[in-house]
Amino acid sequence: MNIIELMVAEHSNITRVLNVVRNASYGILKGDAINYQDFDQMIDFIKNYADVHHHGKEEKFLFKETVDNLGNLANKLVTHGMLVEHDFGRLYISELTNALLKVKDGDDMSKIDVIANGSLTPTLLIVSHKASNGFIFLSISYLPIARSTTIRYNSNEVII
């Protein structure tokens, strides 16, 4: 499996978990009790797998190599698209975490923040990855990258 195939597979895993977060948020909207343990596990997955593991590879390797090979076009896409999306994802998860803590401490009004961050976050990230820069970016990234670069990425996959 090359780096692009791996990244696409990871996007699929992330999308599946984001759909679980969205469904849990919908449950709260319908009046279900908040399952804090489930949310803790979902947030842990997003922070560690999606952000540290997956975004780490994108930010440390793929984005740099793509900008080096494609130049200004890729730089704009990375700087004003992908990195902004990553930062928004981090913000949404932070806000979701804070809202859950507030509800747990008795602030019932913060349920709306749990629902908002738990439903809009996956929707926006899923739509942006599918419709715009996510899969398109991975496709254009791979075109100019030499085989030696892919091998270098692949050799680093084991230690990331």
N, C-alpha and C positions, 0 to 999 in steps of 0.2 A: 504494500500500500504506500503510495507516495503522499507527500505532505498535503496536497490539495484534496485527495480522497479522504484523508484523515480529518481534515478540517470540515469537510462537508458532513462526514459521519458525526463529528462532534456537534455541528449545528443541529443535526436531527435529534440528538440526545437532549440538547438544551431546549429545543422547541417542545419536545415531549414534556419536560418538566415545567416549562412555562405554561403549557396548557393545563397542567395539574394545578398550578398556582391560580390560574384564571378560574378554573372550576371551583376551587376552594373558596375563592372570593365571591363567586356567584352563590355558593351555598350560604355564605354569611348574609348576602342580600336577601335571600329567601327566608332567613331567620334561623339558620343552623347555628349552633354554638361554634365558637372558634376552637379548632384543635391546635393548640399552641405547639405541641410536639411535632405535628405534621408540618406546620409552618417553619419551625426551627430546622427541620430536615431539608425542606425545600430551599430555604435561605442558605443553609450550609452548602448544598449542592451548587447553588448559583454563585456563591462567593468563591468556593474552592475549585469547582470543576469549570464553570463557565468563565469566571473572571481570572483566577490565578492560572489555571491549567490552559484553558483555551485562549483567552485574550492574551495571556502571557506569551504564547507562541506567536500569535499574530503581531503583537507589539514588539517583541524582541527579535523575531526573525522575518516573518512574511512581509510585514509592512516595509521594513528597511530594504529588503531585497527587491521588492516591487518598485519602490521609489528609485532605487539605484538603477534599475533596468528600464523603467518607463518614464522617469523624469517628472516634469512639472504636473502633468495630468494626474499621475498617481499620487504625487505629493498633495495636491488639492483634495483628492478623494480621501486620502488617509487623514489629513489634518482637519478638514472641514466635514468629513463624513464619519469615517470609522472611529476615530478617537473620540469625537463628540458623542457618538452613539454609545461607546463604552462608558464614558463619563456619566451620561444620562442613566444608563443601566445601574451604575454604582449608586447614583443619587436615589433612584427609585427604590432600590433594595434597602438603602439606609433609611429612607422615609417609611418603608413598610415595616422595618424592624422597630423603629421608634413608635409607630402607630400601634403595633402589637403590644409593646411595653406599656403604653398609655392605657390601652383597653384593659390589659391585665391589672393595672393599678386602679381601675374603676372609672376611667374616663370613657363612658359609653359613646360620646360624640366622635371619638377617634376611630370608631368602626368605619365611618365613611372614608377615612384615610387608608385604612386597611383595604377596603374594597377598591378604592381608586388606584392605589399603588399596586395592588395585587391583580387588578384586571387590566388596567390601561398599560402597565409595564409590559406584560407578555404580548398584548395585542400590538403595541407599537413596535416592539423588537421583532416579533414574528413577521409583521408586514414589511418592515424595513429590510430585513434579511432576505425575504422572498422576492419582494418587488423591486428592490433597488440595488444597494451596494453589496449586500452579503454574498450571494452566489455569483453575481456578475463580477464582483471584485475578485473572488477566488478564481473565476475562469480567466479573467484577463491577467491575473498575477502569474499564472502558470505559463502563459505563452512565451514570454521572453526569458524565462529563468533557465539557465543552462542545467544540464544533467548533474553536473558537479554540485550545483547549489541544492538541488533536490536531495542528493545523497547526503550533503551536509545537514540539511534539515532532518532527514530521516535518521541520521546517526544521533541527532540530538533529541529525538522523540523519547528515547529510552530514559534519558536523565531528567526530563522536564516533568 
